[in-house]
Amino acid sequence: MRWTAGALTGAAVLVLAAGCDSTPGPSSAPSSPVGPGRPTATPTHTPVNVNVGAALEVSTKEFKLLTAGDWAGAWALWTESARRQVPRDAFVAVNKACPATLRQVYKLQDVRPINTELVELTYRRGENVHHGSLQAAGGGWRFEPDARTLVEYVNGTDDAIAKRKAAKQCT
């Protein structure tokens, strides 16, 4: 009886060991994950491929125009959406009547590509930190001022000038 029990135990061990063999047989060969009719692996992270240099050229031009007092030129670089919110004549009139400090340099603090059509900016002018963006449109880039800038013109030219004067923001 002992011999039979030992033989059965030995046979069971051999069967189990054969089942754990690490060499692949013809039926257990791994299939190629890539090939005709097979899906390709999806990357877990796709880097944003945007020409940040071209986008930043627009912000540099925008800031130079504002610093020089070329209000109409600066407004012309805005997105369509921003130009609909703030008419050119209102932007020029407010800035002529009560310009912010001219010759005060704009300094970029953060440039963050969001996707191929949007780059977010954080910049400083004097003590004030602003946010804006650059948006791809019509084969080029356009500047989108921050909401604080756009809201300034909501109640018209006279109101915007009065608020700037009250805040002592005119030069």
C-alpha positions in Angstrom: 0.0 0.0 0.0 2.9 2.3 0.8 4.4 1.7 -2.6 1.1 2.5 -4.3 0.6 5.7 -2.4 4.2 6.7 -3.1 3.8 5.9 -6.8 0.6 7.9 -7.0 2.1 10.9 -5.2 5.2 10.7 -7.6 2.9 10.6 -10.6 0.9 13.6 -9.4 4.1 15.6 -8.9 5.2 14.8 -12.4 1.9 15.8 -13.9 1.9 19.1 -12.0 5.5 19.7 -12.9 4.8 19.1 -16.6 1.9 21.6 -16.4 4.2 24.3 -15.0 6.8 23.9 -17.8 7.9 27.4 -18.8 8.8 26.5 -22.4 6.0 27.4 -24.7 4.6 24.7 -26.9 2.9 25.3 -30.2 -0.5 26.0 -28.7 0.8 28.4 -26.0 3.1 30.6 -28.2 2.4 34.2 -27.5 0.8 36.1 -30.4 2.3 39.3 -31.7 0.4 42.4 -30.4 1.1 44.3 -33.6 0.5 43.1 -37.1 -2.1 43.0 -39.8 -5.6 43.0 -38.4 -4.3 43.4 -34.8 -4.7 46.7 -32.9 -1.6 48.7 -32.1 -0.7 49.6 -28.5 -2.2 52.9 -27.4 0.3 55.2 -25.7 -0.6 56.3 -22.2 0.6 59.8 -22.7 0.6 61.8 -25.9 3.0 64.8 -25.8 1.5 68.1 -26.9 3.2 69.1 -30.2 2.7 72.8 -30.6 5.0 75.4 -32.1 5.3 77.5 -28.9 7.9 79.7 -30.5 5.5 80.9 -33.2 2.8 81.4 -30.5 5.1 83.4 -28.3 6.1 85.7 -31.2 2.5 87.0 -31.1 2.6 87.6 -27.4 6.0 89.4 -27.7 4.5 91.6 -30.5 1.4 92.3 -28.4 3.4 93.3 -25.4 5.7 95.6 -27.5 2.7 97.3 -29.1 1.0 97.9 -25.7 4.3 99.2 -24.2 4.7 101.6 -27.2 1.1 102.8 -26.9 0.0 101.3 -30.3 -3.5 100.4 -29.0 -5.0 99.7 -32.4 -2.1 97.5 -33.4 -2.3 95.5 -30.1 -6.1 95.1 -30.5 -5.6 93.8 -34.1 -3.7 90.8 -32.6 -6.6 89.7 -30.4 -8.9 86.7 -31.1 -12.2 87.2 -32.8 -14.0 86.5 -29.5 -12.1 89.2 -27.7 -12.6 91.7 -30.5 -16.3 91.1 -30.4 -16.3 91.8 -26.6 -14.2 94.9 -26.8 -14.7 97.1 -29.9 -11.5 98.6 -31.3 -12.6 102.2 -30.8 -13.4 101.6 -27.2 -10.1 100.0 -26.5 -8.2 102.8 -28.2 -10.3 105.5 -26.6 -9.8 104.2 -23.0 -6.1 103.7 -23.4 -5.6 107.1 -25.0 -7.6 108.9 -22.3 -6.1 106.9 -19.4 -3.1 104.8 -20.5 -1.5 102.3 -18.2 2.1 103.0 -17.4 3.9 103.1 -20.8 7.3 101.6 -21.1 6.6 99.2 -18.2 7.9 95.8 -19.3 5.8 92.7 -19.6 7.5 89.6 -18.2 6.4 86.1 -18.9 6.2 83.9 -15.8 4.7 80.8 -17.2 4.0 79.4 -20.7 1.9 76.2 -20.8 0.9 74.5 -24.0 -2.6 73.0 -23.5 -3.1 71.4 -26.9 -2.1 72.2 -30.5 -4.4 75.2 -30.6 -4.0 76.8 -27.2 -1.1 78.1 -25.1 -1.8 79.6 -21.7 0.3 82.5 -20.4 0.9 84.0 -17.0 2.7 87.4 -17.2 3.6 90.2 -14.9 3.5 93.9 -15.6 4.8 95.9 -12.7 3.0 94.6 -9.6 0.1 93.0 -11.5 0.0 89.4 -12.6 -2.2 88.6 -15.6 -3.3 85.5 -17.4 -4.0 85.3 -21.1 -3.7 82.8 -23.9 -2.6 82.4 -27.4 -5.0 80.6 -29.7 -4.4 79.1 -33.2 -6.7 80.7 -35.7 -6.6 81.0 -39.5 -3.1 79.5 -39.9 -1.6 81.8 -37.2 -1.9 82.7 -33.6 -4.1 85.3 -31.8 -3.8 86.8 -28.3 -6.7 86.4 -25.9 -6.5 88.9 -23.0 -7.5 87.7 -19.5 -11.1 88.0 -18.4 -10.2 91.0 -16.1 -9.1 93.0 -19.1 -12.2 92.1 -21.1 -14.6 92.9 -18.2 -13.1 96.4 -17.8 -14.9 97.4 -21.0 -18.3 95.9 -20.4 -20.0 99.1 -19.2 -18.6 101.3 -22.0 -15.7 103.6 -22.5 -16.6 106.3 -19.9 -17.0 103.7 -17.1 -13.7 102.1 -17.9 -11.9 105.5 -17.9 -13.6 106.5 -14.6 -12.6 103.2 -13.0 -9.0 103.5 -14.1 -8.8 107.1 -12.8 -10.3 106.1 -9.5 -7.8 103.3 -9.1 -5.0 105.7 -10.1 -4.0 103.5 -13.0 -3.4 106.3 -15.5 -0.1 107.8 -16.3 
